[in-house]
Amino acid sequence: MWFTCGFEHIDHAIKDDDMAIGISAGAGRYTALCGATVNVASMICPPGRRCSSCEAAVLRVERDSSPRVTAFPTQTDGRGRHRDYSASSQTGYRLFGRRK
């Protein structure tokens, strides 16, 4: 996730694990992908320019990571799983809206 540093007004990328470590420490400081210590600005502050070192690290991770598996597989015709009409044909009750 990208967060704006309150001191230098630059957006840094922070991994979820590093975010959890920072939250548990309770100091409000987090370690960015570039190694910088980030004092996160208020969420109402506008974003700053992105750290070029963090952007390069994010691109490296995306390039080197394995392909993602989708959590909710869809049918080959493009319909999502929520469009299964089998339950309504037996009960007459539709769970996800009306059939077109």
LUMMARVO-829908 format. One record per atom (N, C-alpha, C): residue number from 0; residue in one letter; chain; x negated, y, z negated. Coordinates in nm, 4 decimals. Layout:
<atoms>
 num residu chaine        x        y        z
 NUM      a      A        X        Y        Z
...
</atoms>
This chain:
<atoms>
 num residu chaine        x        y        z
   0      m      A  -0.0847  -0.1170   0.0000
   0      m      A   0.0000   0.0000   0.0000
   0      m      A  -0.0896   0.1237   0.0000
   1      w      A  -0.0374   0.2288   0.0553
   1      w      A  -0.1126   0.3542   0.0640
   1      w      A  -0.0654   0.4488  -0.0446
   2      f      A  -0.1619   0.5085  -0.1162
   2      f      A  -0.1320   0.6056  -0.2211
   2      f      A  -0.2209   0.7277  -0.2043
   3      t      A  -0.1663   0.8431  -0.2393
   3      t      A  -0.2411   0.9676  -0.2308
   3      t      A  -0.3157   0.9916  -0.3604
   4      c      A  -0.4451   1.0209  -0.3488
   4      c      A  -0.5255   1.0547  -0.4651
   4      c      A  -0.4927   1.1990  -0.5058
   5      g      A  -0.4628   1.2196  -0.6323
   5      g      A  -0.4237   1.3515  -0.6805
   5      g      A  -0.5360   1.4532  -0.6782
   6      f      A  -0.6615   1.4091  -0.6838
   6      f      A  -0.7738   1.5022  -0.6879
   6      f      A  -0.8197   1.5465  -0.5499
   7      e      A  -0.8332   1.4522  -0.4585
   7      e      A  -0.8869   1.4866  -0.3260
   7      e      A  -0.7814   1.4927  -0.2165
   8      h      A  -0.6560   1.4575  -0.2488
   8      h      A  -0.5422   1.4600  -0.1561
   8      h      A  -0.5706   1.3789  -0.0283
   9      i      A  -0.6280   1.2611  -0.0476
   9      i      A  -0.6532   1.1667   0.0615
   9      i      A  -0.5777   1.0386   0.0288
  10      d      A  -0.5144   0.9774   0.1294
  10      d      A  -0.4438   0.8509   0.1111
  10      d      A  -0.5429   0.7359   0.1171
  11      h      A  -0.5349   0.6468   0.0184
  11      h      A  -0.6200   0.5291   0.0117
  11      h      A  -0.5325   0.4048   0.0088
  12      a      A  -0.5844   0.2953   0.0642
  12      a      A  -0.5148   0.1667   0.0605
  12      a      A  -0.5556   0.0932  -0.0666
  13      i      A  -0.4554   0.0425  -0.1385
  13      i      A  -0.4798  -0.0309  -0.2622
  13      i      A  -0.4112  -0.1663  -0.2507
  14      k      A  -0.4873  -0.2736  -0.2745
  14      k      A  -0.4311  -0.4082  -0.2699
  14      k      A  -0.3373  -0.4293  -0.3882
  15      d      A  -0.2426  -0.5204  -0.3716
  15      d      A  -0.1469  -0.5506  -0.4778
  15      d      A  -0.2175  -0.5974  -0.6051
  16      d      A  -0.3198  -0.6818  -0.5886
  16      d      A  -0.3928  -0.7319  -0.7061
  16      d      A  -0.4603  -0.6177  -0.7821
  17      d      A  -0.5214  -0.5248  -0.7081
  17      d      A  -0.5857  -0.4107  -0.7729
  17      d      A  -0.4832  -0.3176  -0.8366
  18      m      A  -0.3661  -0.3114  -0.7775
  18      m      A  -0.2584  -0.2304  -0.8352
  18      m      A  -0.2153  -0.2907  -0.9689
  19      a      A  -0.2025  -0.4231  -0.9737
  19      a      A  -0.1627  -0.4905  -1.0972
  19      a      A  -0.2674  -0.4708  -1.2067
  20      i      A  -0.3945  -0.4773  -1.1689
  20      i      A  -0.5023  -0.4552  -1.2659
  20      i      A  -0.4952  -0.3134  -1.3211
  21      g      A  -0.4747  -0.2160  -1.2332
  21      g      A  -0.4649  -0.0764  -1.2766
  21      g      A  -0.3447  -0.0506  -1.3654
  22      i      A  -0.2322  -0.1138  -1.3321
  22      i      A  -0.1110  -0.0963  -1.4135
  22      i      A  -0.1319  -0.1554  -1.5519
  23      s      A  -0.1933  -0.2741  -1.5570
  23      s      A  -0.2144  -0.3374  -1.6877
  23      s      A  -0.3141  -0.2587  -1.7730
  24      a      A  -0.4092  -0.1894  -1.7099
  24      a      A  -0.5050  -0.1070  -1.7847
  24      a      A  -0.4377   0.0176  -1.8410
  25      g      A  -0.3334   0.0659  -1.7727
  25      g      A  -0.2564   0.1798  -1.8210
  25      g      A  -0.3251   0.3143  -1.8081
  26      a      A  -0.4329   0.3228  -1.7311
  26      a      A  -0.5070   0.4485  -1.7199
  26      a      A  -0.4631   0.5326  -1.6001
  27      g      A  -0.3843   0.4741  -1.5090
  27      g      A  -0.3406   0.5489  -1.3913
  27      g      A  -0.4468   0.5583  -1.2836
  28      r      A  -0.5491   0.4745  -1.2923
  28      r      A  -0.6558   0.4727  -1.1907
  28      r      A  -0.6596   0.3354  -1.1258
  29      y      A  -0.6804   0.3352  -0.9951
  29      y      A  -0.6787   0.2116  -0.9180
  29      y      A  -0.7979   0.2100  -0.8230
  30      t      A  -0.8456   0.0908  -0.7887
  30      t      A  -0.9579   0.0772  -0.6977
  30      t      A  -0.9063   0.0561  -0.5562
  31      a      A  -0.9470   0.1436  -0.4657
  31      a      A  -0.9038   0.1359  -0.3257
  31      a      A  -0.9895   0.0354  -0.2499
  32      l      A  -0.9474   0.0010  -0.1285
  32      l      A  -1.0235  -0.0916  -0.0440
  32      l      A  -1.1633  -0.0396  -0.0134
  33      c      A  -1.1782   0.0911  -0.0079
  33      c      A  -1.3094   0.1500   0.0219
  33      c      A  -1.3992   0.1559  -0.1013
  34      g      A  -1.3457   0.1206  -0.2187
  34      g      A  -1.4229   0.1242  -0.3415
  34      g      A  -1.4023   0.2490  -0.4245
  35      a      A  -1.3306   0.3454  -0.3717
  35      a      A  -1.3056   0.4699  -0.4450
  35      a      A  -1.2084   0.4456  -0.5596
  36      t      A  -1.2246   0.5217  -0.6666
  36      t      A  -1.1284   0.5187  -0.7763
  36      t      A  -1.0218   0.6235  -0.7468
  37      v      A  -0.8976   0.5783  -0.7435
  37      v      A  -0.7861   0.6648  -0.7035
  37      v      A  -0.7017   0.6984  -0.8249
  38      n      A  -0.6842   0.8265  -0.8495
  38      n      A  -0.5889   0.8757  -0.9481
  38      n      A  -0.4640   0.9126  -0.8695
  39      v      A  -0.3644   0.8267  -0.8751
  39      v      A  -0.2472   0.8406  -0.7895
  39      v      A  -0.1704   0.9677  -0.8220
  40      a      A  -0.1386   1.0425  -0.7162
  40      a      A  -0.0600   1.1652  -0.7303
  40      a      A   0.0867   1.1297  -0.7496
  41      s      A   0.1639   1.2268  -0.7897
  41      s      A   0.3070   1.2089  -0.8052
  41      s      A   0.3684   1.1671  -0.6719
  42      m      A   0.4723   1.0855  -0.6782
  42      m      A   0.5366   1.0368  -0.5560
  42      m      A   0.6090   1.1480  -0.4794
  43      i      A   0.6268   1.2642  -0.5389
  43      i      A   0.6917   1.3739  -0.4675
  43      i      A   0.5915   1.4545  -0.3856
  44      c      A   0.4623   1.4274  -0.4052
  44      c      A   0.3587   1.4967  -0.3278
  44      c      A   0.3577   1.4433  -0.1845
  45      p      A   0.3398   1.5299  -0.0868
  45      p      A   0.3339   1.4824   0.0510
  45      p      A   0.2062   1.4014   0.0733
  46      p      A   0.2099   1.3069   0.1665
  46      p      A   0.0897   1.2275   0.1933
  46      p      A  -0.0216   1.3127   0.2513
  47      g      A  -0.1446   1.2735   0.2210
  47      g      A  -0.2607   1.3412   0.2775
  47      g      A  -0.3114   1.2649   0.3989
  48      r      A  -0.4298   1.3021   0.4433
  48      r      A  -0.4870   1.2273   0.5555
  48      r      A  -0.5376   1.0944   0.5024
  49      r      A  -0.5389   0.9934   0.5874
  49      r      A  -0.5809   0.8602   0.5454
  49      r      A  -0.7320   0.8480   0.5416
  50      c      A  -0.7810   0.7742   0.4447
  50      c      A  -0.9232   0.7458   0.4304
  50      c      A  -0.9668   0.6568   0.5468
  51      s      A  -1.0681   0.6985   0.6194
  51      s      A  -1.1122   0.6222   0.7362
  51      s      A  -1.1729   0.4875   0.6963
  52      s      A  -1.2381   0.4804   0.5817
  52      s      A  -1.2948   0.3537   0.5349
  52      s      A  -1.1848   0.2542   0.4983
  53      c      A  -1.0789   0.3017   0.4350
  53      c      A  -0.9660   0.2145   0.4008
  53      c      A  -0.8956   0.1658   0.5272
  54      e      A  -0.8785   0.2562   0.6255
  54      e      A  -0.8146   0.2158   0.7515
  54      e      A  -0.8943   0.1070   0.8214
  55      a      A  -1.0267   0.1204   0.8225
  55      a      A  -1.1118   0.0192   0.8849
  55      a      A  -1.0996  -0.1135   0.8111
  56      a      A  -1.0936  -0.1091   0.6778
  56      a      A  -1.0792  -0.2314   0.5986
  56      a      A  -0.9451  -0.2990   0.6238
  57      v      A  -0.8375  -0.2195   0.6347
  57      v      A  -0.7050  -0.2747   0.6630
  57      v      A  -0.7045  -0.3408   0.8006
  58      l      A  -0.7628  -0.2774   0.9004
  58      l      A  -0.7682  -0.3350   1.0349
  58      l      A  -0.8483  -0.4650   1.0354
  59      r      A  -0.9582  -0.4695   0.9595
  59      r      A  -1.0385  -0.5923   0.9499
  59      r      A  -0.9575  -0.7054   0.8889
  60      v      A  -0.8855  -0.6757   0.7812
  60      v      A  -0.8046  -0.7777   0.7144
  60      v      A  -0.6956  -0.8282   0.8073
  61      e      A  -0.6280  -0.7372   0.8784
  61      e      A  -0.5214  -0.7781   0.9708
  61      e      A  -0.5768  -0.8621   1.0849
  62      r      A  -0.6944  -0.8268   1.1338
  62      r      A  -0.7551  -0.8998   1.2447
  62      r      A  -0.7989  -1.0390   1.2010
  63      d      A  -0.8543  -1.0500   1.0802
  63      d      A  -0.9091  -1.1767   1.0326
  63      d      A  -0.8070  -1.2684   0.9671
  64      s      A  -0.6900  -1.2165   0.9343
  64      s      A  -0.5911  -1.2990   0.8648
  64      s      A  -0.5232  -1.3938   0.9622
  65      s      A  -0.4732  -1.5039   0.9077
  65      s      A  -0.4033  -1.6021   0.9900
  65      s      A  -0.2645  -1.5484   1.0238
  66      p      A  -0.2020  -1.6024   1.1280
  66      p      A  -0.0676  -1.5554   1.1647
  66      p      A   0.0311  -1.5801   1.0509
  67      r      A   0.1209  -1.4873   1.0345
  67      r      A   0.2185  -1.4974   0.9264
  67      r      A   0.3323  -1.5910   0.9654
  68      v      A   0.3855  -1.6589   0.8651
  68      v      A   0.5029  -1.7421   0.8822
  68      v      A   0.6210  -1.6617   0.8306
  69      t      A   0.7272  -1.6530   0.9091
  69      t      A   0.8426  -1.5750   0.8663
  69      t      A   0.9164  -1.6470   0.7549
  70      a      A   0.9642  -1.5720   0.6590
  70      a      A   1.0341  -1.6303   0.5447
  70      a      A   1.1716  -1.6819   0.5829
  71      f      A   1.2366  -1.6177   0.6806
  71      f      A   1.3701  -1.6564   0.7221
  71      f      A   1.3678  -1.6881   0.8712
  72      p      A   1.3545  -1.8148   0.9056
  72      p      A   1.3496  -1.8488   1.0484
  72      p      A   1.4808  -1.8155   1.1171
  73      t      A   1.4714  -1.7743   1.2405
  73      t      A   1.5907  -1.7429   1.3183
  73      t      A   1.6083  -1.8471   1.4272
  74      q      A   1.7276  -1.8544   1.4778
  74      q      A   1.7560  -1.9496   1.5844
  74      q      A   1.6925  -1.9005   1.7136
  75      t      A   1.6748  -1.9909   1.8085
  75      t      A   1.6075  -1.9541   1.9326
  75      t      A   1.6882  -1.8572   2.0177
  76      d      A   1.8191  -1.8488   1.9973
  76      d      A   1.8988  -1.7550   2.0770
  76      d      A   1.9023  -1.6157   2.0148
  77      g      A   1.8240  -1.5930   1.9081
  77      g      A   1.8147  -1.4606   1.8498
  77      g      A   1.9105  -1.4341   1.7359
  78      r      A   2.0020  -1.5263   1.7114
  78      r      A   2.0957  -1.5056   1.6008
  78      r      A   2.0283  -1.5408   1.4695
  79      g      A   2.0533  -1.4631   1.3658
  79      g      A   1.9974  -1.4916   1.2345
  79      g      A   2.0749  -1.6009   1.1640
  80      r      A   2.0215  -1.6487   1.0547
  80      r      A   2.0856  -1.7572   0.9807
  80      r      A   2.2193  -1.7158   0.9216
  81      h      A   2.2401  -1.5872   0.9001
  81      h      A   2.3646  -1.5421   0.8388
  81      h      A   2.4845  -1.5538   0.9316
  82      r      A   2.4633  -1.5941   1.0546
  82      r      A   2.5732  -1.6050   1.1495
  82      r      A   2.6224  -1.7485   1.1648
  83      d      A   2.6060  -1.8298   1.0633
  83      d      A   2.6515  -1.9677   1.0652
  83      d      A   2.8014  -1.9685   1.0368
  84      y      A   2.8812  -2.0152   1.1314
  84      y      A   3.0271  -2.0136   1.1176
  84      y      A   3.0833  -2.1464   1.0685
  85      s      A   2.9986  -2.2413   1.0316
  85      s      A   3.0475  -2.3732   0.9947
  85      s      A   3.1353  -2.3694   0.8696
  86      a      A   3.1042  -2.2859   0.7711
  86      a      A   3.1830  -2.2810   0.6483
  86      a      A   3.3214  -2.2239   0.6733
  87      s      A   3.3322  -2.1255   0.7608
  87      s      A   3.4627  -2.0636   0.7850
  87      s      A   3.5569  -2.1567   0.8598
  88      s      A   3.5015  -2.2472   0.9396
  88      s      A   3.5880  -2.3374   1.0146
  88      s      A   3.6559  -2.4381   0.9220
  89      q      A   3.5948  -2.4698   0.8086
  89      q      A   3.6531  -2.5663   0.7159
  89      q      A   3.7457  -2.4997   0.6159
  90      t      A   3.7118  -2.3808   0.5707
  90      t      A   3.7894  -2.3170   0.4635
  90      t      A   3.8763  -2.2019   0.5122
  91      g      A   3.8445  -2.1467   0.6270
  91      g      A   3.9175  -2.0303   0.6742
  91      g      A   3.8680  -1.9013   0.6114
  92      y      A   3.7743  -1.9112   0.5195
  92      y      A   3.7206  -1.7946   0.4495
  92      y      A   3.5847  -1.7585   0.5073
  93      r      A   3.5657  -1.6303   0.5380
  93      r      A   3.4390  -1.5845   0.5939
  93      r      A   3.3593  -1.5148   0.4858
  94      l      A   3.2342  -1.5536   0.4709
  94      l      A   3.1498  -1.4940   0.3695
  94      l      A   3.0817  -1.3667   0.4195
  95      f      A   3.0502  -1.3590   0.5490
  95      f      A   2.9702  -1.2484   0.6014
  95      f      A   3.0451  -1.1668   0.7055
  96      g      A   3.1641  -1.1264   0.6805
  96      g      A   3.2383  -1.0429   0.7742
  96      g      A   3.3245  -1.1238   0.8667
  97      r      A   3.3809  -1.0561   0.9664
  97      r      A   3.4726  -1.1285   1.0544
  97      r      A   3.4052  -1.1744   1.1810
  98      r      A   3.4582  -1.2780   1.2355
  98      r      A   3.4057  -1.3362   1.3583
  98      r      A   3.4527  -1.2545   1.4777
  99      k      A   3.3628  -1.2346   1.5732
  99      k      A   3.3992  -1.1573   1.6928
  99      k      A   3.4356  -1.2484   1.8059
</atoms>
